[in-house]
């Protein structure tokens, strides 16, 4: 993953329309993002979260409880 070229890059060469990394992502984009965060404080990280989905959280906790019951049953059945 640390190689910057591949075996078939030498075969095919550069294509028309290829752009370097800086042209794609913009030079200095990270500095601009850091400046925007500093200007707006810690609250510049996106929109507010939506309401809590209690049904989904309840289903998740019910699944965890069912898994613990099954694990306890395995433990009891193998220890006898």
PELIN-V138245 format. One line per field, one symbol per residue. ss: DSSP state (a for helix, b for strand, c for the rest). burial: + if it has 24 or more other ideal C-beta (glycine too) atoms within 12 Angstrom, else -. Layout:
ss->???
burial->???
This chain:
ss->ccccccccaaaaccccccccaaaaacccaaaaaaaaaaaaaaaccccccccccaaaaaaaaaaaaaaaaaaaaaaaaaac
burial->--------------------------------------------------------------------------------
